[in-house]
Amino acid sequence: MDLGLVDVEWADGEGGGLRKSVLEAVSRVRFESVLPVRRFTSYRGQRHFTGWYWAATMESLVGFESWLERDRAMLLDHDRRVVGLASQPFRVTWQGAKRRISHTPDYFARLEDGLGLVVDVRPADRVGPEDAVKFSATEAMCQEMGCWSYVLVHEPDPVEMANVRWLSGYRHPHNRVSDVADRLMDAFDDPRLLMDGAEAVGDPLSVLPTLYHLLWCGDLRFDLAVPLGDGSVIGCAAVNHG
């Protein structure tokens, strides 16, 4: 795909004014810091739910247009590789067989290695023929860019999502009590059961918020495919527990 024939439009992160260029010229734009290119509307009787999610990664709000998008924002926020995240980051427009086609991806994530990740979110049973064309074309554009990758995601694993949703309640930095965090890291230097390690540090009621925050940040780890509980095996991030 000739990126010089693909228009991209985005909202400047400072003034909010719309900017436009060809896609091949925007590799240096910090799309993780832009404003949404379109508004998140709400109206009586609408089928989907819109709102704002507070992302701990940037300590700022990220918009969503459905619960599925909200969950994906949460998963991206939890991903240690992600250092920046924006919703509805840009609109791409290109010439189709009969008319011009436009598409606005759901998220743009900046990864710790500097590369970009473009994300579309759609239920698996709601990808129609026109959607498939747009997703395929967007993936081809990202491949041609070289510095971006693309992923179309559907419903997350329910157990993993339940775990991450629980931990997200402790994502705010105020849950990290420094001296408790240090003692927890020592306590779980060798993998052990969650409650055993918490009780070794102090009163679980005061220790657990910091423990859950460390699990959210990835400093401590456990098997996300298994429901989190008192008997979960917890270890330091340097140890692979699946």
Secondary structure, 3 states (H helix, E strand, C coil): CCHHHCEEEEECCCCCCEEEEEHHHCCCCCHHHCECCCCCCCCCCCCCCCEEEEECCCCEEEEECCHHHHHHHHHHHHCCCEEEEEECCCEEEEECCCCEEEECCCEEEEECCCCEEEEEECCHHHCCHHHHHHHHHHHHHHHHHCCEEEEEECCCCHHHHHHHHHHHCCCCHHHCCHHHHHHHHHHCCCCEEHHHHHHHHCCHHHHHHHHHHHHHHCCEECCCCCCCCCCCEEEECCCCCC
